[in-house]
Amino acid sequence: MDNQINLKAIVFDKDGTLFDYSLVWHEVIMTSIDKAFSSSNSKRVEKRKKDLIRLLGLRENGETVASGAIFSHGKFNITKKALWFCISNLMLPSSLVKYTKKIMEYNNILVEDKIKNMDFSKQRAIFKTLKEIGYKIAVVTVDNRTSANIFLKYMGIEDYVDYIATKDDNIAQKPNPESFNIFCNMFNLQPNEVAMVGDTVSDMKYAINGKAGYKIGLLWGANDYPNLKKYADVVYPDLYYLLNDSTIMKK
């Protein structure tokens, strides 16, 4: 990275970047899976639930696995994992799609109850500081827009975000840089004037494809330090470390 670059904007991933993924999502997803499979009469239901949890990249103790579908983002990789799940669990792909839709519906309901009582004051303080410095801010997520809006609302940062891209938008998903380019064009930014903050290799490749000026990896989600350090300019344990980053804070 060229230390002389004057950063003017920051793109953030959402899950595992704006907050600790496990702290928010682990209990929600586990409960949603239980609810989605509650009407199943299959003798394989317990195995299917456990295998689905592993496929997603979660462990029962709350740890995350970087190779899981949640953190992979690539359609081919996720499809391959899903097909293997169906084969090993003697389940039709259409049935997996049905259960996945149920899980997502429960997620949207349960996560709102989860986060509305959580303390996001530190995140709000960071975003307030970034806006005071003068940054344009984007949030680009593979989550749906309903969920993204719920998070920004309850985190109290929606007024600080200038652009949001989700999987519901008619644009290519990360690591394709289409949303990055849209953001740059929207605010007349040069790509190297934009920093990217994310928790997955896909986020870093998205930044590289978009020619971002600064790439920050966080360990709040996939917790994939060995691979993040290959692509990121710097890797931090969590979002709070941005306040000590001399490039972001322009010290």
N, C-alpha and C positions, 0 to 999 in steps of 0.2 A: 504493500500500500504506500502511495505517495503521501507523506506526512504534510505536504503543502496543500493538499486538497481541502477546499472549504466545503464541508458538509452542510447541506441545506435541508435535508429531509431524511426520515428514517422509516423503513418498512418493517413492521413487526408481524411475525407469525402470532397465532393466538394460543392454542393449547400447548402447554409445556414451555411457553415463552413469557406470556404475561402473568402466569401463575404456575405453581407446582402442579403438574398433571395429576399425579397420584392423589394429592390432597383433595382435589376437586372431583376427579372423574372415577377413581377406583370404586368407591362404594356405590356410586350411581350406576355404573355399567354392570357391576355384579348383581345389583338388585334388579336392573332391567332384564338381564338374562334370565334370572329366576322367574320373573313375572311372565316373560315371553314364552317360556317353556312350561309354564304351570299347567296348561291344558293338554300337554302331550301325554299320551298313554304308552309311548314307546318304552321298552325295557332299556333302551340305550340312552335315555334322556340324560342321566347323570354324566355319562361319558361324553355325550355331545356338548353339554354345558362346559365341562372341563376343557375339552379340545377347542371349543370356540374361544374360551378365555385365553388359552395359549396362542391360538391363531391371531388374536387381536394384539398380543404382545404384553399381556398382563400376567402377574403371578398373584396367588391368593394372599401373599403377605404385603401386597401393595407395590412391589417393585415392578419396574417396566423392563421390557426386552426390546432392544432397538430394531431387531429384525421382524417384529410383529407388524401386522397389517396396519395398525393405527399409525405407525411411524414411517411406513414404507412409501406411501403416496403414489407409487407407480402402478398404473392400471394392470399391466401385465403381471407384475409380481403379486398383486392382491388377488387377481383372477386365478393364478396358479395355486396360491394357498387355499383359496375357497374351493377349488375343484378337488384338491387333495383331501380337504376336510370332508367333502361330500362322499368321495370314494371310500375313505376310511371309516365313515360313519353310516354308510349305506343310506344316504339321504339324497333326494333329488335336488338339483340346483335351485329349482323353483321353490322348494320348501325352505332352503336356506335364505333365499331372497325374502320370503314371507316372514320368517323369524327376524331377519335383520331389520325389516321395516318396523316390526313390533318393538324391537329393542330401541330403535331410534326414536319412536314415538314416546316410549317410557322415559328415555334419556331427556327429551325436551321438557317433560313434566317434572321429573325428579331433580334435574340439575338446577332449575329455577329455585326450588325449595332449598336446595343445598347452598347455593351461593348468596342468596339474599341476606343471610345472617353472617356471612364471612367478612373478615376485616381486610379490605383492599386499600387502606389508607396510604400505605407505602407506595403502591402502584400509582395512586392518584397524585401523590407528591412528585413522583418521577415525571409523569406526563405533564404536570403543571410546570415543572422546571424546564422541560424540553420545549414547551410552547413559549415560555418566557424568553428562552434563548433565541427563538425564532424559527424552529423547525416546523416543516410540514410533516404530518404523520399519517401513515397508512397502516391498516391491518389487513393482511392477506391470509386467508384460512381455507382449508379444505372442508371445514364444517359448513353446515347450512346457514342461511341468512337469519332464520329465526333464532337459532342458538347464538349466533354471533351478536345479534342485537341484544339478546338477553344478557350476555356477559358484559358488553360495553355499558349497558344500563346499570346493572348492579355493581359493577366495578367503579362506576362514577366517572368514566373516562370518555364517554361518547362525545362530549363537547370538544374534546381535544383531538379527535380523529377526523382528518380531512377526506379520507377515501377508504372505503371498505370493499374488498373483493371476496366472494364466497363461491362455493361449488354450485350455487344456484344461478350464478351469473353466466351469461352466454360467452364465456371466455375460457381459454385453455388453462388448465390447472398447473401448479408447480410440479416439476421444475421449469416448465415452459414460462418464459418471462413476459407473456402478454400483459398481465395485470401490472407488472413493474413498468412496462413501457407506457401503458395507459396513464399511470400515476405521473410519470415523468412528463408526458405530453400535457397533462392536465394543468400542471403548475410550472411549465417551461423549465424543467430541470434537466441538467446533463446527468447521464447515468452515474458518472463518477462523483456526483455531488450527493448521492444517496447511499445511506448505510442500510444493511439488512441485519436483523436480529432474529434468530430462530434456533430451534433445538434439534433439527434433523439434518442429515446429509442432503436431503431434498431441498431444504431451505437454502443451504449453502450453494448447491448447484443452480438453484433459481437465481441467486445473487450473481454467480459467475456468468450465467447465460445473459443476465441483464446488464452485465458490466458494472455492477455496483462498486462504489469507491471504498467500502469498508464492510467487512463481514464478521459478525459477532455470533459465536455459538454459545448456547446456554445448556446447562445440564439439568434443567428442571423437567424435562420430558423424556426423550429417548435415552438420556444419560449415556450418550455414545461418544465419550471423549476420544478414544483412539481414532475414530473416523472423522469426527468434527475437526480435530486439529490438523487433518490433512488439507482441509479446504478453508477453514476460518482464519482470519487474521489474528483473532484472539478468542479464547474460550473461557467463560466465567461460570461459576456455580449457579448463579441466578441473576434475575433482572436487576437486583439492587446494586450490583457491581457497576452498572452504567454510570452511577454518580461519581465513581472514582476513575472513569475512563477519560484520559486527558484529550483524546481525539473527539469524543462525543461532547464533552463539556467545554471543549475549545479552550483549555487552560494553556 
